[in-house]
Amino acid sequence: MAARALTGTRGALHELDETELERLARVAERRLAARPLAATGPHLRERRAGRGVEFLEFRAWAPGEDPRDIDWRASARTGRLQLRRYRDEASSDVFLCLDRSASMGVGDGAKWHLALQLVASLGYVLLATGNRVALLAFSDDIDAVDPLGRGRARYSRLLSRLETLVPPRAGGGSCLESCARQLPAGASALVVSDFLAPDHLRRGLDALAARGGAVRALQVIELDELPLELGAEDRVVLRDVESGERVQARAGHLLDARAQTRLTDMKRALAAHCRSRGIALSTHPAGETWRDAVLRHLGATAGLQSGAVPGA
């Protein structure tokens, strides 16, 4: 499933590399197979040969994998050891929930840039490990829907849909509950957002978890999330890009410290909520590479399954 080259403002997707995506898919498969999810709903794990009900594909065997899963006829035809993989009851329907609210587009666009890359790369990983994937872009409500699908054609369609999405300059909010209303029972969800909402999208996360599948969350943030406007007499105006609300304050070097303290408190509250709900959470600065971000989230997922604290 090769990543397509894009230009202009959607060049974020051009940076995705097929070779790296395939490596990440194998890492994801092995980590999740080593630590099966405890969720009772559909979830990810390795589709082992002979254990499933529907043939999925052949793929190259790698050292460390069970040699009993090798398909010797396919290996003889290709000259390389091949695994026969099946899709079984453990395969998920996974909904990629992308926050398209105004706060996702603040600053130089680095946050939105990384968010697009995370949705595309994790979509690739999920498809490569045998899952069906859908896209839900949300703000005040659902802004875009791309239905469930599987395979190479589904990944190409996902990229094409992501190309069209841009956050508004102002207005709107982040209603993650609207995504939960789209999920069938047992479906899993993966949320990419800055979680900059009064309740940090906790109600939405709970609504997704109530559908019975696994929920994973990736928080993408800028170091300075409060847009400032200069005012008269050494004052500044703090403006919420989603609600449009403005609050005046005196300028001073304590302002940044207070903003960072508030952001830190929000991150801690979100992490505690996710930990209590069994939701794998990772936090990513906007300047992080998409590859490192995906690996770090996979580490958070594995840590949650082994009993460690989720998040980064």
KEKE-3310 file (N, C-alpha, C; in steps of 0.2 Angstrom, whole numbers, plus 5000, padded with zeros to 4 digits):
npx = (5004:5006:5011:5004:5011:5009:5005:5008:4998:4994:5005:5009:5006:5014:5026:5025:5032:5032:5040:5044:5031:5027:5036:5032:5020:5023:5029:5018:5010:5017:5019:5006:5002:5010:5005:4990:4975:4964:4951:4934:4927:4929:4946:4964:4975:4988:4985:4985:4991:4980:4972:4961:4946:4945:4954:4967:4980:4997:5012:5029:5039:5047:5062:5060:5047:5033:5038:5028:5018:5022:5019:5022:5021:5018:5030:5039:5035:5039:5052:5055:5052:5036:5021:5005:4991:4976:4960:4951:4939:4945:4948:4946:4933:4938:4937:4943:4945:4946:4950:4944:4943:4944:4955:4965:4971:4980:4994:5008:5003:5009:5003:4992:4997:5005:4994:4987:4996:4997:4984:4984:4995:4993:4981:4985:4993:4983:4975:4985:4986:4975:4962:4946:4944:4937:4934:4931:4929:4928:4920:4910:4900:4899:4910:4915:4913:4920:4917:4918:4931:4943:4960:4971:4965:4956:4965:4971:4959:4957:4968:4965:4953:4958:4966:4957:4953:4953:4956:4944:4947:4942:4929:4917:4918:4923:4916:4916:4907:4898:4905:4904:4891:4890:4897:4895:4890:4903:4913:4929:4939:4950:4957:4962:4967:4969:4963:4959:4947:4933:4930:4940:4937:4932:4919:4916:4926:4922:4909:4913:4920:4909:4904:4909:4921:4939:4948:4958:4969:4977:4986:4989:4999:5004:5018:5015:4999:4990:4983:4989:4985:4990:4987:4982:4992:5001:4994:4987:4977:4968:4963:4950:4951:4940:4928:4928:4929:4936:4948:4955:4971:4985:5001:5016:5030:5025:5014:5016:5020:5009:5000:5007:5006:4993:4990:4998:4991:4979:4984:4987:4975:4968:4976:4974:4961:4960:4968:4960:4950:4955:4960:4972:4984:4993:5005:5009:5021:5020:5031:5036:5041:5031:5034:5041:5031:5020:5027:5029:5016:5012:5020:5014:5001:5005:5011:4999:4993:5001:5000:5006:5007:4997:5001:5013)
npy = (4994:5009:5025:5040:5054:5070:5088:5106:5113:5101:5093:5086:5072:5068:5065:5052:5036:5021:5010:5012:5012:4999:4993:4998:4992:4979:4979:4984:4973:4962:4967:4969:4956:4950:4954:4952:4962:4966:4969:4966:4967:4968:4967:4971:4958:4946:4938:4922:4908:4895:4898:4905:4911:4916:4918:4930:4935:4932:4934:4939:4928:4931:4931:4924:4923:4911:4895:4886:4892:4894:4894:4881:4878:4890:4896:4889:4892:4906:4907:4912:4912:4911:4917:4911:4921:4924:4931:4933:4931:4941:4952:4969:4982:4998:5014:5029:5044:5060:5076:5090:5103:5121:5124:5115:5119:5130:5142:5138:5127:5115:5106:5101:5096:5085:5078:5074:5065:5055:5050:5044:5036:5027:5022:5015:5005:4998:4993:4985:4975:4968:4974:4982:4999:5015:5033:5047:5063:5077:5091:5103:5094:5079:5081:5075:5059:5043:5028:5011:5000:4989:4985:4989:4998:5004:5011:5020:5028:5033:5042:5051:5057:5063:5073:5083:5089:5103:5112:5125:5143:5149:5147:5135:5119:5104:5090:5075:5066:5065:5056:5044:5041:5036:5024:5006:4993:4986:4991:4998:5013:5026:5040:5056:5071:5088:5088:5100:5105:5110:5099:5091:5081:5070:5065:5061:5051:5042:5039:5033:5022:5015:5008:4996:4992:4993:5008:5021:5035:5049:5063:5078:5092:5109:5118:5131:5134:5145:5157:5174:5191:5208:5221:5237:5248:5239:5227:5211:5201:5186:5174:5163:5152:5144:5146:5160:5168:5182:5187:5199:5202:5207:5210:5200:5191:5180:5175:5166:5155:5152:5148:5137:5129:5127:5119:5108:5103:5100:5089:5080:5077:5072:5060:5053:5050:5043:5032:5026:5021:5012:5016:5018:5031:5043:5057:5070:5081:5094:5095:5082:5068:5058:5045:5042:5046:5036:5025:5028:5028:5015:5009:5015:5008:4995:4996:4999:4987:4978:4983:4995:5013:5022:5033:5047)
npz = (5000:4994:4999:4993:4984:4988:4986:4990:5003:5008:5009:5020:5019:5009:5015:5021:5021:5011:5014:5028:5033:5032:5040:5052:5053:5055:5067:5075:5074:5080:5093:5098:5097:5106:5118:5121:5120:5133:5132:5130:5118:5100:5094:5091:5086:5082:5067:5066:5057:5052:5063:5060:5051:5038:5024:5023:5018:5011:5019:5021:5031:5047:5057:5073:5073:5074:5067:5064:5057:5044:5027:5017:5003:4997:5000:4993:4980:4979:4984:4996:5013:5018:5027:5030:5032:5041:5043:5058:5072:5080:5072:5070:5068:5065:5069:5064:5072:5069:5075:5069:5073:5076:5084:5081:5070:5073:5075:5066:5058:5061:5070:5064:5053:5059:5064:5053:5047:5057:5057:5044:5044:5055:5050:5039:5046:5053:5043:5037:5046:5045:5048:5046:5041:5045:5043:5053:5053:5064:5072:5079:5075:5065:5052:5041:5033:5030:5024:5031:5026:5018:5014:5000:4992:5001:5008:4999:4997:5009:5010:5000:5005:5016:5011:5008:5019:5030:5045:5051:5052:5063:5076:5080:5089:5098:5097:5102:5106:5095:5086:5093:5091:5078:5079:5077:5088:5097:5089:5087:5092:5087:5092:5087:5092:5100:5112:5118:5126:5137:5145:5142:5132:5138:5141:5128:5125:5135:5129:5117:5122:5128:5118:5117:5111:5109:5114:5108:5111:5104:5108:5101:5103:5103:5109:5114:5117:5118:5109:5107:5107:5105:5116:5122:5133:5139:5140:5136:5125:5127:5116:5112:5099:5095:5102:5101:5112:5122:5133:5144:5150:5160:5153:5156:5163:5170:5163:5153:5160:5168:5159:5154:5165:5167:5155:5158:5169:5163:5154:5164:5170:5159:5156:5168:5168:5156:5160:5170:5163:5155:5143:5130:5130:5122:5121:5110:5104:5092:5084:5083:5074:5062:5062:5074:5083:5080:5085:5098:5102:5100:5110:5121:5120:5122:5135:5142:5141:5148:5161:5164:5166:5155:5142:5138)
capx = (5000:5011:5009:5004:5014:5005:5009:5005:4996:4993:5011:5011:5005:5019:5032:5024:5036:5029:5044:5043:5024:5027:5040:5028:5014:5025:5030:5012:5007:5021:5018:4999:5001:5013:5001:4983:4971:4960:4945:4929:4925:4934:4952:4969:4980:4990:4980:4990:4989:4976:4967:4955:4940:4945:4961:4969:4986:5003:5017:5036:5041:5053:5065:5057:5040:5032:5039:5023:5014:5025:5016:5028:5020:5019:5037:5043:5034:5042:5059:5056:5048:5029:5016:4998:4987:4969:4956:4947:4935:4948:4948:4942:4931:4941:4935:4948:4941:4950:4947:4945:4941:4949:4962:4969:4975:4983:5001:5011:5000:5013:4999:4987:5002:5006:4988:4985:5001:4995:4978:4986:5000:4989:4976:4989:4995:4977:4973:4990:4985:4969:4956:4942:4945:4933:4936:4926:4931:4923:4921:4904:4897:4903:4911:4916:4913:4922:4915:4923:4934:4949:4965:4975:4960:4954:4971:4971:4953:4958:4973:4961:4949:4962:4968:4952:4951:4957:4952:4942:4951:4939:4923:4916:4921:4925:4911:4918:4901:4895:4908:4901:4884:4891:4900:4891:4892:4909:4918:4935:4940:4956:4955:4968:4965:4973:4959:4958:4940:4932:4931:4946:4934:4931:4913:4916:4930:4917:4904:4916:4921:4903:4902:4912:4928:4945:4948:4965:4969:4983:4985:4994:4999:5009:5021:5011:4992:4986:4985:4989:4984:4993:4982:4985:4994:5005:4989:4986:4970:4968:4957:4949:4949:4934:4922:4929:4929:4942:4949:4960:4975:4991:5007:5021:5033:5022:5008:5017:5021:5003:4997:5010:5004:4986:4991:5001:4986:4975:4986:4987:4968:4966:4980:4971:4954:4961:4971:4955:4945:4959:4961:4979:4984:5000:5005:5015:5022:5019:5037:5038:5040:5026:5036:5042:5024:5017:5030:5027:5009:5012:5023:5008:4996:5008:5011:4993:4991:5005:4998:5009:5003:4997:5003:5020)
capy = (5000:5014:5032:5044:5060:5076:5094:5111:5113:5094:5090:5082:5065:5066:5063:5045:5032:5015:5005:5013:5010:4992:4991:4999:4987:4973:4981:4984:4966:4958:4970:4967:4948:4948:4956:4953:4966:4962:4971:4960:4968:4966:4971:4968:4953:4943:4933:4916:4903:4890:4900:4910:4908:4919:4919:4937:4936:4929:4939:4936:4926:4935:4928:4925:4921:4903:4892:4882:4896:4895:4890:4879:4878:4897:4898:4885:4896:4912:4906:4915:4909:4915:4915:4912:4924:4924:4936:4929:4935:4946:4958:4975:4988:5003:5021:5034:5050:5066:5082:5096:5110:5127:5124:5110:5123:5136:5142:5137:5122:5109:5102:5098:5092:5079:5074:5070:5060:5050:5046:5041:5030:5022:5019:5010:4999:4994:4989:4980:4970:4964:4977:4987:5005:5020:5039:5052:5070:5080:5097:5103:5088:5075:5085:5070:5052:5039:5021:5005:4996:4985:4983:4994:5003:5008:5016:5026:5032:5037:5048:5056:5060:5067:5078:5088:5091:5108:5115:5132:5147:5151:5145:5127:5115:5097:5086:5068:5061:5064:5050:5038:5039:5033:5017:5001:4990:4982:4994:5001:5019:5029:5047:5061:5077:5091:5088:5106:5107:5111:5092:5087:5076:5064:5062:5058:5045:5037:5037:5028:5015:5011:5004:4989:4990:4996:5015:5023:5042:5052:5070:5082:5099:5114:5121:5137:5133:5151:5163:5181:5197:5213:5226:5244:5248:5233:5221:5206:5198:5179:5173:5156:5151:5140:5150:5167:5172:5186:5188:5203:5201:5211:5206:5199:5184:5175:5173:5159:5150:5150:5144:5130:5125:5125:5114:5102:5100:5097:5083:5075:5075:5067:5054:5050:5048:5037:5026:5023:5018:5007:5019:5020:5038:5046:5064:5071:5088:5095:5094:5075:5064:5054:5038:5042:5046:5030:5020:5029:5026:5008:5008:5016:5003:4989:4997:4998:4980:4975:4985:5001:5019:5024:5040:5048)
capz = (5000:4994:5001:4988:4984:4988:4986:4993:5010:5010:5008:5025:5018:5005:5019:5023:5017:5011:5018:5035:5035:5032:5046:5058:5053:5058:5074:5078:5074:5085:5100:5100:5098:5112:5124:5118:5123:5138:5130:5128:5111:5094:5096:5087:5088:5076:5063:5065:5052:5054:5068:5058:5047:5032:5022:5022:5013:5012:5020:5022:5038:5050:5063:5079:5072:5075:5061:5062:5053:5038:5022:5013:4996:4995:5001:4987:4974:4979:4985:5002:5018:5018:5032:5027:5037:5041:5047:5062:5076:5083:5068:5072:5064:5069:5067:5065:5073:5068:5077:5064:5076:5074:5088:5077:5065:5076:5074:5059:5055:5063:5074:5059:5049:5062:5065:5047:5046:5062:5055:5038:5045:5059:5045:5035:5051:5055:5037:5035:5051:5044:5051:5042:5044:5043:5045:5055:5055:5068:5076:5082:5073:5061:5046:5035:5034:5025:5027:5033:5020:5019:5009:4997:4989:5006:5010:4994:4998:5015:5009:4996:5009:5021:5007:5007:5026:5033:5050:5050:5055:5070:5077:5081:5095:5098:5100:5101:5106:5088:5083:5096:5088:5072:5079:5079:5094:5097:5085:5091:5090:5088:5092:5086:5094:5105:5118:5121:5127:5144:5149:5138:5128:5142:5139:5121:5126:5138:5125:5113:5126:5129:5112:5118:5108:5112:5112:5109:5110:5103:5109:5098:5106:5102:5116:5116:5114:5119:5104:5110:5103:5109:5118:5124:5140:5141:5141:5130:5124:5126:5112:5111:5092:5094:5105:5100:5118:5123:5140:5144:5156:5160:5151:5161:5161:5173:5159:5150:5166:5170:5153:5154:5171:5165:5150:5161:5173:5158:5152:5169:5171:5154:5157:5174:5165:5152:5164:5174:5158:5151:5136:5129:5128:5121:5120:5105:5102:5085:5080:5082:5067:5062:5064:5082:5086:5080:5089:5105:5104:5101:5116:5126:5120:5125:5142:5145:5141:5153:5167:5165:5165:5148:5140:5137)
cpx = (5004:5008:5009:5008:5009:5009:5005:5004:4995:4999:5013:5011:5011:5025:5031:5028:5033:5034:5044:5036:5024:5030:5036:5022:5017:5027:5024:5009:5011:5019:5011:4998:5004:5009:4994:4979:4966:4952:4940:4927:4930:4940:4958:4973:4982:4985:4985:4987:4985:4971:4961:4950:4941:4952:4962:4974:4992:5008:5024:5037:5047:5056:5062:5049:5039:5033:5033:5018:5016:5021:5021:5027:5021:5027:5041:5041:5038:5049:5060:5050:5042:5025:5009:4994:4980:4966:4951:4942:4938:4949:4943:4939:4933:4939:4940:4945:4946:4947:4949:4943:4946:4955:4967:4974:4979:4990:5003:5008:5004:5008:4995:4991:5003:5000:4986:4990:4999:4989:4980:4990:4997:4984:4979:4991:4989:4975:4978:4989:4978:4962:4953:4943:4940:4936:4930:4930:4926:4925:4915:4900:4901:4903:4912:4916:4916:4921:4920:4925:4940:4953:4968:4970:4957:4959:4971:4965:4954:4963:4969:4956:4952:4964:4963:4950:4956:4953:4950:4947:4948:4932:4922:4919:4923:4920:4912:4912:4898:4898:4905:4895:4885:4894:4895:4894:4898:4914:4923:4936:4947:4955:4962:4965:4970:4969:4958:4950:4939:4933:4936:4943:4933:4925:4913:4920:4925:4912:4907:4917:4915:4901:4905:4918:4933:4945:4956:4965:4976:4982:4991:4994:5005:5012:5017:5004:4988:4988:4984:4988:4986:4987:4985:4987:4997:5000:4989:4979:4971:4962:4956:4947:4943:4928:4922:4929:4936:4942:4955:4964:4982:4997:5012:5024:5030:5016:5010:5018:5014:4999:5000:5007:4997:4986:4993:4995:4981:4977:4986:4980:4966:4970:4976:4965:4955:4964:4965:4950:4949:4960:4969:4980:4992:5000:5011:5015:5022:5025:5039:5037:5035:5028:5037:5035:5020:5020:5029:5020:5008:5015:5018:5003:4999:5009:5005:4991:4995:5004:5002:5005:5003:5000:5011:5022)
cpy = (5006:5021:5036:5051:5066:5082:5100:5110:5106:5090:5085:5074:5063:5063:5055:5041:5024:5009:5006:5011:5003:4989:4992:4994:4981:4973:4980:4977:4962:4961:4968:4960:4946:4949:4957:4958:4963:4964:4965:4961:4967:4970:4968:4963:4950:4938:4927:4911:4897:4891:4904:4906:4911:4921:4927:4938:4932:4935:4935:4934:4930:4931:4929:4923:4913:4900:4887:4886:4897:4891:4888:4879:4885:4899:4895:4889:4903:4912:4910:4912:4914:4912:4916:4915:4924:4929:4932:4934:4941:4952:4963:4979:4994:5010:5026:5041:5056:5072:5087:5102:5115:5127:5119:5113:5129:5136:5141:5131:5115:5104:5098:5094:5085:5075:5071:5064:5054:5046:5042:5035:5025:5018:5013:5004:4995:4990:4984:4974:4967:4967:4981:4993:5010:5027:5043:5058:5074:5087:5098:5097:5084:5080:5081:5063:5048:5032:5016:5002:4993:4985:4990:5000:5007:5013:5022:5030:5036:5043:5053:5060:5065:5073:5084:5091:5097:5111:5122:5136:5149:5147:5137:5125:5108:5093:5078:5064:5060:5058:5044:5036:5036:5026:5012:4997:4985:4985:4997:5008:5022:5036:5051:5068:5081:5091:5094:5108:5107:5104:5088:5081:5070:5061:5059:5052:5040:5034:5032:5021:5011:5007:4997:4988:4994:5004:5017:5031:5044:5060:5074:5089:5103:5116:5127:5136:5139:5156:5170:5186:5203:5218:5232:5243:5242:5227:5217:5204:5191:5178:5165:5155:5148:5144:5157:5171:5175:5187:5193:5201:5206:5207:5205:5192:5179:5172:5166:5154:5147:5146:5137:5126:5123:5119:5108:5099:5097:5090:5078:5073:5070:5061:5050:5047:5042:5031:5023:5020:5013:5009:5021:5027:5039:5053:5066:5078:5089:5094:5087:5072:5059:5047:5037:5042:5040:5025:5021:5028:5019:5006:5009:5011:4997:4990:4996:4991:4976:4978:4992:5007:5021:5031:5041:5054)
cpz = (5000:4996:4995:4989:4984:4988:4989:5000:5012:5009:5014:5024:5013:5009:5021:5018:5017:5015:5025:5037:5036:5038:5052:5059:5056:5065:5078:5079:5080:5092:5102:5101:5104:5118:5122:5123:5128:5137:5128:5121:5106:5096:5091:5090:5082:5073:5062:5061:5055:5060:5066:5054:5040:5030:5020:5017:5015:5014:5022:5030:5041:5056:5069:5079:5072:5068:5059:5057:5046:5033:5017:5006:4993:4995:4995:4981:4974:4981:4992:5007:5019:5024:5028:5033:5036:5045:5051:5066:5079:5079:5070:5066:5068:5065:5069:5066:5074:5070:5072:5066:5075:5078:5085:5072:5067:5074:5067:5055:5057:5066:5069:5055:5052:5063:5059:5046:5051:5060:5049:5040:5050:5055:5041:5040:5052:5049:5036:5040:5051:5046:5045:5046:5041:5046:5047:5057:5059:5071:5080:5081:5069:5054:5040:5037:5028:5027:5028:5026:5022:5013:5006:4994:4995:5008:5006:4995:5004:5014:5005:5000:5014:5017:5007:5014:5028:5039:5049:5054:5062:5070:5078:5088:5093:5101:5098:5102:5100:5085:5086:5093:5082:5073:5081:5085:5093:5093:5090:5088:5091:5087:5091:5087:5099:5112:5122:5121:5135:5148:5146:5134:5132:5141:5133:5122:5129:5133:5120:5116:5127:5123:5112:5115:5111:5110:5113:5107:5109:5103:5106:5100:5103:5109:5119:5113:5115:5114:5108:5105:5108:5110:5120:5131:5143:5143:5135:5131:5123:5122:5111:5104:5091:5096:5103:5106:5119:5130:5141:5151:5155:5158:5156:5160:5165:5169:5156:5155:5168:5165:5153:5160:5170:5160:5153:5166:5169:5156:5157:5170:5165:5155:5163:5172:5161:5155:5168:5169:5154:5144:5135:5126:5127:5119:5115:5103:5095:5081:5079:5076:5068:5064:5071:5085:5086:5084:5096:5107:5104:5108:5122:5126:5123:5132:5145:5146:5146:5160:5169:5164:5158:5148:5140:5141)
residu = (MET:ALA:ALA:ARG:ALA:LEU:THR:GLY:THR:ARG:GLY:ALA:LEU:HIS:GLU:LEU:ASP:GLU:THR:GLU:LEU:GLU:ARG:LEU:ALA:ARG:VAL:ALA:GLU:ARG:ARG:LEU:ALA:ALA:ARG:PRO:LEU:ALA:ALA:THR:GLY:PRO:HIS:LEU:ARG:GLU:ARG:ARG:ALA:GLY:ARG:GLY:VAL:GLU:PHE:LEU:GLU:PHE:ARG:ALA:TRP:ALA:PRO:GLY:GLU:ASP:PRO:ARG:ASP:ILE:ASP:TRP:ARG:ALA:SER:ALA:ARG:THR:GLY:ARG:LEU:GLN:LEU:ARG:ARG:TYR:ARG:ASP:GLU:ALA:SER:SER:ASP:VAL:PHE:LEU:CYS:LEU:ASP:ARG:SER:ALA:SER:MET:GLY:VAL:GLY:ASP:GLY:ALA:LYS:TRP:HIS:LEU:ALA:LEU:GLN:LEU:VAL:ALA:SER:LEU:GLY:TYR:VAL:LEU:LEU:ALA:THR:GLY:ASN:ARG:VAL:ALA:LEU:LEU:ALA:PHE:SER:ASP:ASP:ILE:ASP:ALA:VAL:ASP:PRO:LEU:GLY:ARG:GLY:ARG:ALA:ARG:TYR:SER:ARG:LEU:LEU:SER:ARG:LEU:GLU:THR:LEU:VAL:PRO:PRO:ARG:ALA:GLY:GLY:GLY:SER:CYS:LEU:GLU:SER:CYS:ALA:ARG:GLN:LEU:PRO:ALA:GLY:ALA:SER:ALA:LEU:VAL:VAL:SER:ASP:PHE:LEU:ALA:PRO:ASP:HIS:LEU:ARG:ARG:GLY:LEU:ASP:ALA:LEU:ALA:ALA:ARG:GLY:GLY:ALA:VAL:ARG:ALA:LEU:GLN:VAL:ILE:GLU:LEU:ASP:GLU:LEU:PRO:LEU:GLU:LEU:GLY:ALA:GLU:ASP:ARG:VAL:VAL:LEU:ARG:ASP:VAL:GLU:SER:GLY:GLU:ARG:VAL:GLN:ALA:ARG:ALA:GLY:HIS:LEU:LEU:ASP:ALA:ARG:ALA:GLN:THR:ARG:LEU:THR:ASP:MET:LYS:ARG:ALA:LEU:ALA:ALA:HIS:CYS:ARG:SER:ARG:GLY:ILE:ALA:LEU:SER:THR:HIS:PRO:ALA:GLY:GLU:THR:TRP:ARG:ASP:ALA:VAL:LEU:ARG:HIS:LEU:GLY:ALA:THR:ALA:GLY:LEU:GLN:SER:GLY:ALA:VAL:PRO:GLY:ALA)
# end
